[in-house]
Amino acid sequence: MPKGTYAKDAAEAEEDLAAYCEASGLDREWIGSDRWATTVRIACDRKYGYDEAYRTIDADQVELLTEAARTKRKSTLDGDEDGLLSLVEQAEELSKTLVPSILQQCADAYVGGRRVNLGLSKAMTSAKYAQLRKDWDVAGQYATGDGVFTNFHSFPPQDKKKAGKGNVGATLAVRGVQGNLLVEIAGRTFNMHVDISD
Protein backbone atom coordinates (compact mmCIF):
# COMPACT_ATOMS: atom_id res chain seq x y z
CA MET A 1 0.00 0.00 0.00
CA PRO A 2 1.18 3.55 -0.70
CA LYS A 3 2.39 5.55 2.27
CA GLY A 4 -0.25 7.50 4.12
CA THR A 5 -3.09 5.13 3.24
CA TYR A 6 -5.35 3.16 5.50
CA ALA A 7 -7.57 0.10 5.04
CA LYS A 8 -11.20 0.59 4.09
CA ASP A 9 -12.20 -2.34 6.33
CA ALA A 10 -10.82 -5.17 8.47
CA ALA A 11 -10.91 -7.71 5.62
CA GLU A 12 -8.72 -5.50 3.43
CA ALA A 13 -6.37 -4.86 6.36
CA GLU A 14 -6.10 -8.60 7.12
CA GLU A 15 -5.18 -9.40 3.53
CA ASP A 16 -2.63 -6.63 3.18
CA LEU A 17 -1.01 -7.19 6.58
CA ALA A 18 -0.76 -10.95 5.95
CA ALA A 19 1.01 -10.17 2.65
CA TYR A 20 3.34 -7.78 4.48
CA CYS A 21 4.18 -10.52 7.01
CA GLU A 22 4.86 -12.97 4.18
CA ALA A 23 7.14 -10.50 2.38
CA SER A 24 8.96 -9.80 5.67
CA GLY A 25 9.49 -13.49 6.39
CA LEU A 26 7.36 -13.35 9.54
CA ASP A 27 4.72 -16.00 10.09
CA ARG A 28 1.40 -14.48 11.16
CA GLU A 29 1.18 -17.35 13.68
CA TRP A 30 3.81 -15.62 15.84
CA ILE A 31 1.59 -12.57 16.37
CA GLY A 32 -0.96 -13.31 19.07
CA SER A 33 -4.63 -12.91 18.19
CA ASP A 34 -5.12 -9.87 20.46
CA ARG A 35 -2.09 -8.10 19.06
CA TRP A 36 -3.08 -8.98 15.50
CA ALA A 37 -6.57 -7.53 16.09
CA THR A 38 -4.97 -4.32 17.38
CA THR A 39 -2.70 -4.13 14.32
CA VAL A 40 -5.71 -4.57 12.03
CA ARG A 41 -7.50 -1.72 13.85
CA ILE A 42 -4.41 0.47 13.45
CA ALA A 43 -4.38 -0.22 9.69
CA CYS A 44 -8.04 0.87 9.48
CA ASP A 45 -7.49 4.05 11.48
CA ARG A 46 -7.27 7.20 9.32
CA LYS A 47 -4.76 8.75 11.71
CA TYR A 48 -2.33 5.82 11.77
CA GLY A 49 -3.09 3.59 8.78
CA TYR A 50 -0.78 1.14 7.11
CA ASP A 51 2.44 2.99 7.98
CA GLU A 52 1.91 2.51 11.70
CA ALA A 53 0.54 -1.03 11.27
CA TYR A 54 3.68 -2.02 9.34
CA ARG A 55 5.86 -0.49 12.07
CA THR A 56 3.96 -2.55 14.64
CA ILE A 57 4.63 -5.76 12.68
CA ASP A 58 8.30 -4.80 12.28
CA ALA A 59 8.54 -4.31 16.06
CA ASP A 60 6.89 -7.70 16.62
CA GLN A 61 9.51 -9.33 14.39
CA VAL A 62 12.41 -7.63 16.16
CA GLU A 63 11.01 -8.67 19.55
CA LEU A 64 10.53 -12.25 18.35
CA LEU A 65 14.21 -12.60 17.51
CA THR A 66 15.75 -11.00 20.62
CA GLU A 67 17.94 -13.19 22.79
CA ALA A 68 15.62 -12.56 25.77
CA ALA A 69 12.60 -13.82 23.80
CA ARG A 70 14.48 -16.93 22.67
CA THR A 71 15.63 -17.61 26.22
CA LYS A 72 12.04 -17.30 27.44
CA ARG A 73 10.80 -19.77 24.81
CA LYS A 74 13.63 -22.18 25.70
CA SER A 75 12.60 -21.91 29.34
CA THR A 76 8.99 -22.67 28.40
CA LEU A 77 10.10 -25.76 26.51
CA ASP A 78 12.44 -26.90 29.30
CA GLY A 79 9.58 -26.49 31.79
CA ASP A 80 7.23 -28.78 29.82
CA GLU A 81 5.28 -30.70 32.47
CA ASP A 82 4.86 -33.68 30.16
CA GLY A 83 8.52 -33.83 29.16
CA LEU A 84 7.13 -34.89 25.80
CA LEU A 85 10.37 -34.78 23.81
CA SER A 86 11.98 -37.26 26.21
CA LEU A 87 8.85 -39.39 26.39
CA VAL A 88 8.60 -39.94 22.65
CA GLU A 89 12.34 -40.61 22.33
CA GLN A 90 12.10 -43.32 24.98
CA ALA A 91 8.71 -44.78 24.03
CA GLU A 92 9.28 -48.16 22.42
CA GLU A 93 6.44 -47.61 19.94
CA LEU A 94 7.82 -44.22 18.82
CA SER A 95 11.59 -44.26 19.33
CA LYS A 96 12.35 -45.76 15.92
CA THR A 97 9.84 -43.61 14.04
CA LEU A 98 10.24 -40.11 12.59
CA VAL A 99 8.09 -38.63 15.36
CA PRO A 100 10.94 -37.68 17.76
CA SER A 101 12.86 -36.01 14.93
CA ILE A 102 9.83 -34.09 13.67
CA LEU A 103 8.92 -32.90 17.16
CA GLN A 104 12.51 -31.79 17.76
CA GLN A 105 12.50 -29.81 14.49
CA CYS A 106 9.27 -28.11 15.54
CA ALA A 107 10.69 -27.40 19.01
CA ASP A 108 13.87 -25.90 17.52
CA ALA A 109 11.77 -23.68 15.24
CA TYR A 110 9.72 -22.57 18.26
CA VAL A 111 12.77 -21.65 20.34
CA GLY A 112 14.44 -19.89 17.42
CA GLY A 113 11.34 -17.95 16.41
CA ARG A 114 11.61 -19.41 12.93
CA ARG A 115 9.07 -20.38 10.29
CA VAL A 116 6.12 -22.39 11.55
CA ASN A 117 5.73 -24.18 8.21
CA LEU A 118 8.45 -26.79 7.95
CA GLY A 119 9.25 -29.45 5.37
CA LEU A 120 10.35 -33.02 5.97
CA SER A 121 13.65 -33.56 4.17
CA LYS A 122 12.58 -36.62 2.21
CA ALA A 123 9.45 -37.78 0.43
CA MET A 124 7.67 -40.97 1.45
CA THR A 125 5.08 -43.32 0.04
CA SER A 126 1.43 -42.88 0.93
CA ALA A 127 1.56 -46.14 2.92
CA LYS A 128 4.49 -44.88 5.04
CA TYR A 129 2.77 -41.55 5.53
CA ALA A 130 -0.39 -43.34 6.69
CA GLN A 131 1.71 -45.13 9.34
CA LEU A 132 3.37 -41.84 10.31
CA ARG A 133 -0.08 -40.33 10.87
CA LYS A 134 -0.88 -43.20 13.26
CA ASP A 135 2.43 -42.65 15.07
CA TRP A 136 1.62 -38.92 15.30
CA ASP A 137 -1.71 -39.76 16.96
CA VAL A 138 0.14 -41.97 19.47
CA ALA A 139 2.49 -39.09 20.31
CA GLY A 140 -0.56 -36.92 20.90
CA GLN A 141 -1.78 -39.40 23.50
CA TYR A 142 1.37 -38.73 25.54
CA ALA A 143 0.44 -35.04 25.74
CA THR A 144 -1.82 -34.41 28.73
CA GLY A 145 -2.96 -30.94 27.78
CA ASP A 146 -1.06 -29.43 30.72
CA GLY A 147 2.20 -29.56 28.79
CA VAL A 148 3.68 -27.33 26.12
CA PHE A 149 2.79 -29.62 23.18
CA THR A 150 -0.92 -29.85 22.35
CA ASN A 151 -3.42 -30.35 19.54
CA PHE A 152 -1.69 -33.10 17.55
CA HIS A 153 -3.49 -33.68 14.27
CA SER A 154 -2.76 -34.48 10.65
CA PHE A 155 -4.30 -34.33 7.21
CA PRO A 156 -4.48 -36.96 4.49
CA PRO A 157 -2.39 -36.40 1.35
CA GLN A 158 -3.66 -33.66 -0.95
CA ASP A 159 -2.56 -32.80 -4.47
CA LYS A 160 -1.68 -29.17 -3.77
CA LYS A 161 -1.22 -28.32 -7.44
CA LYS A 162 -4.70 -29.58 -8.36
CA ALA A 163 -6.14 -27.75 -5.37
CA GLY A 164 -4.61 -24.48 -6.58
CA LYS A 165 -2.09 -24.39 -3.70
CA GLY A 166 0.94 -25.54 -5.68
CA ASN A 167 3.07 -22.40 -5.44
CA VAL A 168 5.47 -22.11 -2.51
CA GLY A 169 5.16 -18.48 -1.43
CA ALA A 170 6.78 -16.15 -3.95
CA THR A 171 9.24 -18.81 -5.16
CA LEU A 172 9.27 -20.86 -8.34
CA ALA A 173 8.99 -24.10 -6.37
CA VAL A 174 5.81 -26.11 -6.91
CA ARG A 175 4.22 -28.51 -4.45
CA GLY A 176 2.70 -31.79 -5.54
CA VAL A 177 0.99 -34.35 -3.32
CA GLN A 178 1.58 -33.44 0.29
CA GLY A 179 0.50 -34.47 3.77
CA ASN A 180 0.61 -32.36 6.92
CA LEU A 181 1.37 -33.09 10.57
CA LEU A 182 0.44 -30.30 12.98
CA VAL A 183 1.15 -29.59 16.62
CA GLU A 184 0.81 -26.55 18.84
CA ILE A 185 3.80 -25.55 20.94
CA ALA A 186 2.85 -23.06 23.65
CA GLY A 187 -0.10 -21.96 21.53
CA ARG A 188 1.80 -21.60 18.23
CA THR A 189 0.82 -24.02 15.46
CA PHE A 190 3.67 -25.77 13.65
CA ASN A 191 2.99 -27.58 10.39
CA MET A 192 5.33 -30.26 9.02
CA HIS A 193 4.75 -30.70 5.29
CA VAL A 194 5.45 -34.22 4.00
CA ASP A 195 5.88 -34.82 0.27
CA ILE A 196 4.19 -38.01 -0.94
CA SER A 197 6.01 -39.84 -3.73
CA ASP A 198 3.17 -41.99 -5.12
C-alpha positions in Angstrom: 0.0 0.0 0.0 1.2 3.5 -0.7 2.4 5.6 2.3 -0.3 7.5 4.1 -3.1 5.1 3.2 -5.4 3.2 5.5 -7.6 0.1 5.0 -11.2 0.6 4.1 -12.2 -2.3 6.3 -10.8 -5.2 8.5 -10.9 -7.7 5.6 -8.7 -5.5 3.4 -6.4 -4.9 6.4 -6.1 -8.6 7.1 -5.2 -9.4 3.5 -2.6 -6.6 3.2 -1.0 -7.2 6.6 -0.8 -10.9 5.9 1.0 -10.2 2.6 3.3 -7.8 4.5 4.2 -10.5 7.0 4.9 -13.0 4.2 7.1 -10.5 2.4 9.0 -9.8 5.7 9.5 -13.5 6.4 7.4 -13.3 9.5 4.7 -16.0 10.1 1.4 -14.5 11.2 1.2 -17.4 13.7 3.8 -15.6 15.8 1.6 -12.6 16.4 -1.0 -13.3 19.1 -4.6 -12.9 18.2 -5.1 -9.9 20.5 -2.1 -8.1 19.1 -3.1 -9.0 15.5 -6.6 -7.5 16.1 -5.0 -4.3 17.4 -2.7 -4.1 14.3 -5.7 -4.6 12.0 -7.5 -1.7 13.9 -4.4 0.5 13.4 -4.4 -0.2 9.7 -8.0 0.9 9.5 -7.5 4.0 11.5 -7.3 7.2 9.3 -4.8 8.8 11.7 -2.3 5.8 11.8 -3.1 3.6 8.8 -0.8 1.1 7.1 2.4 3.0 8.0 1.9 2.5 11.7 0.5 -1.0 11.3 3.7 -2.0 9.3 5.9 -0.5 12.1 4.0 -2.6 14.6 4.6 -5.8 12.7 8.3 -4.8 12.3 8.5 -4.3 16.1 6.9 -7.7 16.6 9.5 -9.3 14.4 12.4 -7.6 16.2 11.0 -8.7 19.6 10.5 -12.2 18.3 14.2 -12.6 17.5 15.8 -11.0 20.6 17.9 -13.2 22.8 15.6 -12.6 25.8 12.6 -13.8 23.8 14.5 -16.9 22.7 15.6 -17.6 26.2 12.0 -17.3 27.4 10.8 -19.8 24.8 13.6 -22.2 25.7 12.6 -21.9 29.3 9.0 -22.7 28.4 10.1 -25.8 26.5 12.4 -26.9 29.3 9.6 -26.5 31.8 7.2 -28.8 29.8 5.3 -30.7 32.5 4.9 -33.7 30.2 8.5 -33.8 29.2 7.1 -34.9 25.8 10.4 -34.8 23.8 12.0 -37.3 26.2 8.9 -39.4 26.4 8.6 -39.9 22.6 12.3 -40.6 22.3 12.1 -43.3 25.0 8.7 -44.8 24.0 9.3 -48.2 22.4 6.4 -47.6 19.9 7.8 -44.2 18.8 11.6 -44.3 19.3 12.4 -45.8 15.9 9.8 -43.6 14.0 10.2 -40.1 12.6 8.1 -38.6 15.4 10.9 -37.7 17.8 12.9 -36.0 14.9 9.8 -34.1 13.7 8.9 -32.9 17.2 12.5 -31.8 17.8 12.5 -29.8 14.5 9.3 -28.1 15.5 10.7 -27.4 19.0 13.9 -25.9 17.5 11.8 -23.7 15.2 9.7 -22.6 18.3 12.8 -21.6 20.3 14.4 -19.9 17.4 11.3 -17.9 16.4 11.6 -19.4 12.9 9.1 -20.4 10.3 6.1 -22.4 11.6 5.7 -24.2 8.2 8.4 -26.8 7.9 9.3 -29.4 5.4 10.4 -33.0 6.0 13.7 -33.6 4.2 12.6 -36.6 2.2 9.5 -37.8 0.4 7.7 -41.0 1.5 5.1 -43.3 0.0 1.4 -42.9 0.9 1.6 -46.1 2.9 4.5 -44.9 5.0 2.8 -41.6 5.5 -0.4 -43.3 6.7 1.7 -45.1 9.3 3.4 -41.8 10.3 -0.1 -40.3 10.9 -0.9 -43.2 13.3 2.4 -42.6 15.1 1.6 -38.9 15.3 -1.7 -39.8 17.0 0.1 -42.0 19.5 2.5 -39.1 20.3 -0.6 -36.9 20.9 -1.8 -39.4 23.5 1.4 -38.7 25.5 0.4 -35.0 25.7 -1.8 -34.4 28.7 -3.0 -30.9 27.8 -1.1 -29.4 30.7 2.2 -29.6 28.8 3.7 -27.3 26.1 2.8 -29.6 23.2 -0.9 -29.8 22.4 -3.4 -30.4 19.5 -1.7 -33.1 17.6 -3.5 -33.7 14.3 -2.8 -34.5 10.7 -4.3 -34.3 7.2 -4.5 -37.0 4.5 -2.4 -36.4 1.3 -3.7 -33.7 -1.0 -2.6 -32.8 -4.5 -1.7 -29.2 -3.8 -1.2 -28.3 -7.4 -4.7 -29.6 -8.4 -6.1 -27.8 -5.4 -4.6 -24.5 -6.6 -2.1 -24.4 -3.7 0.9 -25.5 -5.7 3.1 -22.4 -5.4 5.5 -22.1 -2.5 5.2 -18.5 -1.4 6.8 -16.2 -3.9 9.2 -18.8 -5.2 9.3 -20.9 -8.3 9.0 -24.1 -6.4 5.8 -26.1 -6.9 4.2 -28.5 -4.4 2.7 -31.8 -5.5 1.0 -34.3 -3.3 1.6 -33.4 0.3 0.5 -34.5 3.8 0.6 -32.4 6.9 1.4 -33.1 10.6 0.4 -30.3 13.0 1.2 -29.6 16.6 0.8 -26.5 18.8 3.8 -25.5 20.9 2.8 -23.1 23.6 -0.1 -22.0 21.5 1.8 -21.6 18.2 0.8 -24.0 15.5 3.7 -25.8 13.7 3.0 -27.6 10.4 5.3 -30.3 9.0 4.7 -30.7 5.3 5.4 -34.2 4.0 5.9 -34.8 0.3 4.2 -38.0 -0.9 6.0 -39.8 -3.7 3.2 -42.0 -5.1 
